[in-house]
């Protein structure tokens, strides 16, 4: 009798599986400008709260979309730095990977510089567009063909060249010697291989890069997320989106150079799954 009683007691106090956190991966493909933020801030906080493991892969938004479309990258969640990139994954001709997306935050384009650069003093005291055309100045940017930030950098140079009647600014866009992948630009600047480069505030904040505003422009990244159609880990993807939109998620974004959009701006609202609609309304 005693043994049976102990057995019954043991069963009733067994680990409450209903309270256990879920486990498993969520594969998030995100814009390279979010690398440090995702790795150092978002992933640890998300994993601690939910129990899921965040597997991230970063590259230029356009490059990521091409890899998804080409079948070389599989993911659950896609985060782009430009809403327009999502269109390249919509419809049967593009693999029908995206049916909807939501813009959740923005981050201004700025000029990040190396404090050890011989041009650092000039950047802090003179208009940026005068300094970057000085002989010997090394200005880094990303490829506009694969990264929306590269396209914005070209736009900033061309628009300012027109506004200031300074063709030397436009000439900078024709050179490809200082065009690098988005995931390496921060490292090159910090290593002293560049005097300055175009960055979003979010990546400059995360990497502690000194910046000056691009006076005369108001260009910025608009970050969007979507859960890809046929996502292999749907429950984990929903948990990630829920965290990103939570109070804690928004706090992390705000503290690291992204201004949340409340509520997220939805494109393709009729195609948003009901489980996601609930999250977007919070």
VORO-801378 format. One record per residue (C-alpha): y, z negated, x; residue in three letters. Coordinates in Angstrom, 3 decimals, m for minus. Example, Ala and Ser with C-alpha at 12.3 -4.5 7.8 and 13.67 -1.06 7.14 Angstrom:
residues 2
<pt <m4.500; m7.800; 12.300>; ALA>
<pt <m1.060; m7.140; 13.670>; SER>
//
This chain:
residues 282
<pt <0.000; 0.000; 0.000>; UNK>
<pt <2.350; m0.919; 2.803>; UNK>
<pt <1.713; 2.375; 4.529>; UNK>
<pt <2.319; 4.315; 1.352>; UNK>
<pt <5.513; 2.439; 0.679>; UNK>
<pt <6.749; 3.178; 4.179>; UNK>
<pt <5.839; 6.813; 3.723>; UNK>
<pt <7.807; 6.964; 0.478>; UNK>
<pt <10.808; 5.282; 2.081>; UNK>
<pt <10.664; 7.658; 5.027>; UNK>
<pt <10.654; 10.648; 2.705>; UNK>
<pt <13.614; 9.419; 0.702>; UNK>
<pt <15.706; 8.903; 3.837>; UNK>
<pt <14.831; 12.190; 5.490>; UNK>
<pt <17.610; 14.347; 6.903>; UNK>
<pt <19.737; 15.498; 3.952>; UNK>
<pt <19.386; 19.241; 4.490>; UNK>
<pt <21.854; 19.900; 1.702>; UNK>
<pt <24.566; 18.397; 3.906>; UNK>
<pt <23.564; 20.204; 7.092>; UNK>
<pt <25.937; 22.870; 8.405>; UNK>
<pt <24.727; 26.453; 8.340>; UNK>
<pt <23.791; 28.155; 11.588>; UNK>
<pt <23.707; 31.688; 12.850>; UNK>
<pt <26.164; 34.243; 14.216>; UNK>
<pt <29.156; 36.071; 12.851>; UNK>
<pt <30.108; 39.210; 14.743>; UNK>
<pt <33.885; 39.698; 14.788>; UNK>
<pt <35.402; 42.869; 16.243>; UNK>
<pt <39.074; 42.247; 16.949>; UNK>
<pt <42.160; 43.795; 18.526>; UNK>
<pt <42.410; 43.128; 22.251>; UNK>
<pt <45.751; 41.387; 21.813>; UNK>
<pt <43.880; 38.552; 20.096>; UNK>
<pt <41.384; 37.957; 22.909>; UNK>
<pt <42.753; 34.690; 24.278>; UNK>
<pt <43.611; 33.320; 20.849>; UNK>
<pt <40.150; 34.077; 19.488>; UNK>
<pt <38.246; 32.795; 22.493>; UNK>
<pt <40.235; 29.640; 23.176>; UNK>
<pt <41.539; 28.575; 19.762>; UNK>
<pt <39.958; 30.246; 16.741>; UNK>
<pt <36.323; 30.347; 17.856>; UNK>
<pt <36.017; 26.665; 18.906>; UNK>
<pt <37.744; 25.414; 15.743>; UNK>
<pt <35.727; 27.717; 13.464>; UNK>
<pt <32.414; 26.794; 15.061>; UNK>
<pt <33.164; 23.071; 14.893>; UNK>
<pt <34.045; 23.257; 11.214>; UNK>
<pt <31.329; 25.584; 9.959>; UNK>
<pt <28.376; 25.464; 12.338>; UNK>
<pt <28.325; 29.248; 12.701>; UNK>
<pt <28.613; 30.860; 16.141>; UNK>
<pt <31.388; 33.401; 16.594>; UNK>
<pt <30.367; 36.427; 18.655>; UNK>
<pt <33.519; 38.353; 19.451>; UNK>
<pt <34.168; 41.788; 20.914>; UNK>
<pt <37.673; 43.031; 21.671>; UNK>
<pt <39.288; 46.380; 22.449>; UNK>
<pt <42.172; 48.501; 21.215>; UNK>
<pt <42.080; 48.699; 17.426>; UNK>
<pt <41.683; 52.475; 17.371>; UNK>
<pt <38.967; 52.324; 19.999>; UNK>
<pt <37.099; 49.675; 18.007>; UNK>
<pt <37.272; 51.774; 14.858>; UNK>
<pt <35.855; 54.741; 16.756>; UNK>
<pt <32.975; 52.624; 18.041>; UNK>
<pt <32.213; 51.295; 14.559>; UNK>
<pt <32.289; 54.814; 13.171>; UNK>
<pt <30.130; 56.098; 16.011>; UNK>
<pt <27.558; 53.345; 15.575>; UNK>
<pt <28.020; 51.865; 19.059>; UNK>
<pt <29.436; 48.604; 17.711>; UNK>
<pt <28.036; 46.649; 14.788>; UNK>
<pt <30.031; 43.848; 13.227>; UNK>
<pt <30.687; 41.686; 10.225>; UNK>
<pt <34.474; 41.374; 10.363>; UNK>
<pt <36.984; 43.895; 11.721>; UNK>
<pt <40.483; 42.728; 12.679>; UNK>
<pt <43.010; 45.455; 13.452>; UNK>
<pt <46.559; 45.231; 14.795>; UNK>
<pt <47.607; 48.094; 12.513>; UNK>
<pt <46.820; 48.645; 8.820>; UNK>
<pt <46.626; 52.413; 9.345>; UNK>
<pt <43.546; 52.094; 11.555>; UNK>
<pt <41.464; 50.976; 8.570>; UNK>
<pt <41.851; 54.395; 6.987>; UNK>
<pt <39.764; 55.904; 9.796>; UNK>
<pt <36.791; 53.901; 8.515>; UNK>
<pt <37.208; 54.630; 4.804>; UNK>
<pt <35.211; 57.093; 2.721>; UNK>
<pt <31.837; 58.803; 3.227>; UNK>
<pt <33.170; 61.119; 5.935>; UNK>
<pt <34.029; 58.046; 8.051>; UNK>
<pt <30.840; 56.147; 7.379>; UNK>
<pt <32.250; 54.210; 4.416>; UNK>
<pt <32.630; 51.089; 6.537>; UNK>
<pt <35.878; 49.895; 4.942>; UNK>
<pt <36.719; 49.717; 1.230>; UNK>
<pt <39.510; 47.147; 1.373>; UNK>
<pt <41.563; 45.157; 3.866>; UNK>
<pt <44.131; 42.384; 3.852>; UNK>
<pt <47.204; 41.986; 6.055>; UNK>
<pt <47.340; 38.336; 7.067>; UNK>
<pt <49.942; 38.042; 9.834>; UNK>
<pt <52.512; 39.728; 12.046>; UNK>
<pt <53.570; 39.358; 15.670>; UNK>
<pt <56.678; 40.910; 17.293>; UNK>
<pt <56.466; 43.340; 20.198>; UNK>
<pt <58.190; 41.865; 23.277>; UNK>
<pt <58.559; 42.580; 26.973>; UNK>
<pt <56.501; 40.183; 29.067>; UNK>
<pt <57.387; 39.865; 32.742>; UNK>
<pt <56.067; 38.289; 35.922>; UNK>
<pt <58.425; 35.459; 37.015>; UNK>
<pt <57.643; 36.334; 40.647>; UNK>
<pt <58.845; 39.911; 40.205>; UNK>
<pt <61.962; 40.875; 42.142>; UNK>
<pt <63.319; 42.125; 38.809>; UNK>
<pt <62.799; 38.837; 36.940>; UNK>
<pt <66.387; 37.698; 37.353>; UNK>
<pt <67.735; 41.004; 36.101>; UNK>
<pt <65.485; 40.920; 33.045>; UNK>
<pt <66.850; 37.511; 32.105>; UNK>
<pt <70.484; 38.546; 32.488>; UNK>
<pt <70.655; 42.261; 31.643>; UNK>
<pt <69.480; 44.451; 28.744>; UNK>
<pt <65.789; 45.233; 29.153>; UNK>
<pt <66.317; 48.967; 28.760>; UNK>
<pt <68.569; 49.074; 31.819>; UNK>
<pt <66.226; 47.118; 34.061>; UNK>
<pt <62.963; 48.955; 33.308>; UNK>
<pt <64.407; 52.244; 34.598>; UNK>
<pt <65.354; 50.785; 37.987>; UNK>
<pt <63.639; 52.475; 40.975>; UNK>
<pt <60.349; 50.800; 41.807>; UNK>
<pt <60.003; 48.988; 38.482>; UNK>
<pt <56.365; 48.939; 37.295>; UNK>
<pt <56.184; 48.849; 33.488>; UNK>
<pt <52.717; 48.505; 31.974>; UNK>
<pt <51.611; 49.640; 28.555>; UNK>
<pt <48.459; 50.594; 26.713>; UNK>
<pt <47.207; 53.997; 25.640>; UNK>
<pt <48.729; 55.026; 22.291>; UNK>
<pt <45.613; 57.071; 21.583>; UNK>
<pt <43.402; 53.969; 21.467>; UNK>
<pt <45.758; 51.075; 20.800>; UNK>
<pt <48.533; 50.645; 18.195>; UNK>
<pt <50.536; 48.572; 20.682>; UNK>
<pt <50.645; 51.544; 23.022>; UNK>
<pt <52.075; 53.637; 20.183>; UNK>
<pt <54.700; 50.966; 19.459>; UNK>
<pt <55.650; 50.815; 23.147>; UNK>
<pt <56.256; 54.555; 23.163>; UNK>
<pt <58.265; 54.210; 19.964>; UNK>
<pt <60.388; 51.429; 21.497>; UNK>
<pt <61.151; 53.544; 24.563>; UNK>
<pt <61.864; 56.754; 22.621>; UNK>
<pt <64.012; 55.080; 19.959>; UNK>
<pt <66.044; 53.180; 22.553>; UNK>
<pt <66.427; 56.334; 24.656>; UNK>
<pt <67.955; 58.050; 21.636>; UNK>
<pt <70.137; 55.095; 20.648>; UNK>
<pt <71.453; 54.604; 24.183>; UNK>
<pt <71.537; 58.285; 25.142>; UNK>
<pt <69.349; 57.487; 28.131>; UNK>
<pt <66.638; 60.120; 28.736>; UNK>
<pt <65.217; 58.092; 31.637>; UNK>
<pt <63.665; 55.745; 29.066>; UNK>
<pt <61.896; 58.605; 27.335>; UNK>
<pt <60.683; 59.835; 30.714>; UNK>
<pt <58.735; 56.593; 31.115>; UNK>
<pt <56.444; 57.637; 28.284>; UNK>
<pt <55.312; 60.761; 30.129>; UNK>
<pt <53.845; 58.794; 33.026>; UNK>
<pt <50.289; 57.508; 32.703>; UNK>
<pt <50.069; 55.694; 36.046>; UNK>
<pt <50.775; 52.323; 34.421>; UNK>
<pt <48.725; 52.842; 31.248>; UNK>
<pt <45.835; 50.371; 31.089>; UNK>
<pt <43.237; 49.063; 28.607>; UNK>
<pt <44.628; 46.351; 26.362>; UNK>
<pt <42.124; 43.802; 27.652>; UNK>
<pt <43.293; 44.175; 31.278>; UNK>
<pt <47.068; 44.360; 30.888>; UNK>
<pt <47.613; 40.579; 30.886>; UNK>
<pt <45.549; 40.131; 34.048>; UNK>
<pt <47.373; 42.898; 35.877>; UNK>
<pt <50.746; 41.383; 35.049>; UNK>
<pt <49.661; 37.908; 36.124>; UNK>
<pt <48.219; 39.298; 39.358>; UNK>
<pt <51.586; 40.809; 40.268>; UNK>
<pt <50.450; 44.408; 39.856>; UNK>
<pt <53.193; 44.968; 37.275>; UNK>
<pt <56.763; 43.784; 36.922>; UNK>
<pt <56.582; 43.760; 33.133>; UNK>
<pt <54.605; 45.085; 30.217>; UNK>
<pt <54.670; 45.465; 26.460>; UNK>
<pt <52.895; 42.638; 24.630>; UNK>
<pt <52.751; 41.065; 21.218>; UNK>
<pt <54.116; 37.548; 21.011>; UNK>
<pt <50.632; 36.265; 20.160>; UNK>
<pt <49.112; 37.358; 23.452>; UNK>
<pt <52.170; 36.362; 25.491>; UNK>
<pt <52.078; 32.894; 23.933>; UNK>
<pt <48.362; 32.458; 24.550>; UNK>
<pt <48.619; 33.584; 28.187>; UNK>
<pt <51.891; 31.693; 28.867>; UNK>
<pt <53.721; 34.892; 29.766>; UNK>
<pt <57.517; 34.790; 30.074>; UNK>
<pt <59.180; 37.252; 27.700>; UNK>
<pt <62.446; 38.820; 26.705>; UNK>
<pt <63.049; 40.356; 23.265>; UNK>
<pt <63.222; 44.111; 22.872>; UNK>
<pt <66.816; 44.081; 21.657>; UNK>
<pt <67.610; 47.045; 19.459>; UNK>
<pt <64.096; 47.214; 18.023>; UNK>
<pt <62.123; 45.261; 15.421>; UNK>
<pt <58.606; 46.508; 16.082>; UNK>
<pt <55.611; 44.291; 15.447>; UNK>
<pt <51.875; 44.189; 14.961>; UNK>
<pt <50.558; 43.711; 11.449>; UNK>
<pt <47.101; 42.175; 11.654>; UNK>
<pt <44.524; 42.958; 9.003>; UNK>
<pt <40.988; 41.808; 8.369>; UNK>
<pt <38.133; 43.193; 6.362>; UNK>
<pt <34.465; 42.408; 5.943>; UNK>
<pt <32.731; 45.618; 6.881>; UNK>
<pt <30.442; 47.215; 4.327>; UNK>
<pt <26.802; 46.500; 5.117>; UNK>
<pt <27.804; 43.491; 7.227>; UNK>
<pt <24.546; 41.945; 8.493>; UNK>
<pt <25.831; 38.350; 8.245>; UNK>
<pt <27.784; 38.287; 4.989>; UNK>
<pt <27.738; 34.512; 4.435>; UNK>
<pt <29.021; 33.883; 7.953>; UNK>
<pt <31.686; 36.574; 7.490>; UNK>
<pt <32.908; 34.869; 4.320>; UNK>
<pt <33.031; 31.555; 6.167>; UNK>
<pt <35.127; 33.150; 8.922>; UNK>
<pt <37.598; 34.649; 6.463>; UNK>
<pt <37.809; 31.311; 4.646>; UNK>
<pt <38.648; 29.559; 7.904>; UNK>
<pt <41.246; 32.156; 8.906>; UNK>
<pt <43.022; 31.642; 5.565>; UNK>
<pt <42.663; 27.859; 5.556>; UNK>
<pt <45.453; 25.415; 6.327>; UNK>
<pt <43.994; 24.795; 9.775>; UNK>
<pt <43.541; 28.501; 10.413>; UNK>
<pt <47.133; 29.304; 9.494>; UNK>
<pt <48.330; 26.417; 11.658>; UNK>
<pt <46.534; 27.877; 14.673>; UNK>
<pt <47.965; 31.328; 13.981>; UNK>
<pt <51.520; 30.029; 13.594>; UNK>
<pt <51.327; 27.922; 16.762>; UNK>
<pt <50.168; 30.921; 18.749>; UNK>
<pt <52.677; 33.613; 17.874>; UNK>
<pt <51.426; 35.004; 14.558>; UNK>
<pt <53.518; 34.613; 11.417>; UNK>
<pt <51.082; 34.283; 8.472>; UNK>
<pt <51.644; 36.491; 5.430>; UNK>
<pt <51.389; 34.296; 2.313>; UNK>
<pt <49.457; 35.455; 0.407>; UNK>
<pt <47.721; 38.238; 2.353>; UNK>
<pt <48.742; 41.754; 1.292>; UNK>
<pt <45.644; 43.501; m0.066>; UNK>
<pt <44.923; 47.216; 0.083>; UNK>
<pt <42.049; 48.445; m2.075>; UNK>
<pt <42.164; 45.371; m4.315>; UNK>
<pt <39.702; 46.833; m6.823>; UNK>
<pt <37.046; 46.984; m4.115>; UNK>
<pt <37.424; 43.405; m2.881>; UNK>
<pt <34.194; 41.445; m3.516>; UNK>
<pt <34.598; 38.590; m5.993>; UNK>
<pt <33.698; 36.013; m3.322>; UNK>
<pt <36.556; 37.284; m1.153>; UNK>
<pt <39.032; 37.427; m4.052>; UNK>
<pt <38.633; 33.678; m4.493>; UNK>
<pt <39.575; 33.125; m0.845>; UNK>
<pt <42.588; 35.455; m0.971>; UNK>
<pt <44.070; 33.548; m3.905>; UNK>
<pt <44.120; 30.236; m2.051>; UNK>
//
